[in-house]
Amino acid sequence: MTGLSPLSSALTFTCLDVRADPRAAGPTLVFRLRVSAGDDRRVHAVALRCQFRVEPGLREYTDEEADGLRDVFGERRRWGTTLQPMQFAQVCVMVPGFSGATEVDVPVPCTYDMEVASARYLEALRGGEVPLLLLFSGSAFVGPRGFQVEPVPWDREATCRLPVAVWREMVEQHFPGCGWLRLPRPTMDALLAFRSRHALPTWEATVEALLARSADGHPGTARAQEVRPRPGLARLLQDERSAP
């Protein structure tokens, strides 16, 4: 290695493409990375950590999208202070040995949980692209004889424009026409018991039965029901269990 500068000073990353993985067990995006050592130097392997961050301030939004993003960033007039970067994903990948440069696929499992800010953000978008910043760290194994370990500096990064159409394609592959709702375990157990007692065939039928019960089957005058909020799901299930 005599006469060669440290690999970390020349190591660069470029995001070439992003696509949905149709064969993954869950929603997964695959980012195609080009890793370059800057010359023909032999790199035995790179243990790479990749952090993906959404940069929402780097794109424009329609009025419809702004309405959908109200619960994420607040009213549009406040976006000067609230439109901050958000975490999208963090994964590790082992880059095989190469000389000079190589390309590698980085699978990124994604969530469709609407409690996660990045998922709510992506769901609100109707088109265009999502600005992403990829931040890299890790260890590079180099050396003509044996191994020499060099860190991947924290200032290594790359940009990526994720097409909203690719995100929607990925979601539709796994959850066609559906959304997700996360519930506490006691409420989920009560829902399971309710579905079993009434021999309801699907979760959709279960929720529809509860909504119908909330609208039509609880005590109180019609006038009171107009001005009072509907009972919570846990209360509905409790009332149903105590009914004769």
C-alpha positions, 0 to 999 in steps of 0.5 A, a space after each residue: 500500500 506504500 504510496 497510495 492514499 487511504 481508500 476512504 479519501 477516494 471512496 464514493 457512492 452513486 445511486 443509479 436506480 430504485 425499483 420495487 422488488 416483486 419477489 420480496 416477502 414484504 414491501 421492499 425497495 431495491 436501490 442500485 448503488 455504484 461504489 468506486 474506489 477512485 482507481 484500480 485498487 483492490 477492495 476485498 469487501 465493504 461492510 456498509 451501513 446505509 441511512 436513508 433520509 427523506 428531504 421534503 423541502 426539496 420538492 413542490 406540493 399540490 394543494 391536495 398533497 398539502 391537505 394530506 400532509 397537514 398532520 405531518 407538517 401542520 398548515 402550509 404557512 408553517 412549513 418554513 420551520 416544520 418541513 424537516 428531514 425525516 428518517 426513512 430506513 437504515 440497513 446494512 449490506 456487504 459489498 463483495 470484492 472489486 477493483 476500481 468500481 462495482 455495482 450492488 443492490 441494496 434491499 430496503 424493507 419498507 413499512 406501510 404503518 400509518 403511525 410512521 411519519 415517512 409512511 404517512 408522508 409518502 401516502 399523501 403524495 400523488 405524483 412526482 418524486 421523493 427526494 432522498 439523501 443516502 448517508 454511508 458509514 462502515 468499514 472497507 477491507 483493502 490491501 494487496 496482501 492480507 487485510 487492512 481495515 479502513 473506515 468509510 467516512 461519515 461524510 460519504 453520501 448520495 442523492 436519489 429521487 424515488 418516483 412516487 409511482 414506484 412506491 405505490 407499485 410496491 405497496 399495491 404488490 403486497 396490499 392491493 387496495 388496502 390500508 393498515 391500522 395498528 391497535 393495542 393488544 387488548 383491543 386486538 384480542 377483543 376484536 378477535 373474540 368479537 369476530 369469533 362470537 359472531 362468525 364474521 368471515 373477514 376483518 372488513 365485516 368485523 369493523 362494519 358490524 361494529 360501525 353499524 352497532 355504533 350508529 344504530 345500537 347504543 342507548 341515547 336519543 337521536 339528538 344526543 347521538 348527533 352531538 356526542 362522539 361515537 363510543 371508542 372501539 374498546 367501549 363498543 366491544 365492552 358493551 357488546 360483551 355485556 349485552 344479553 
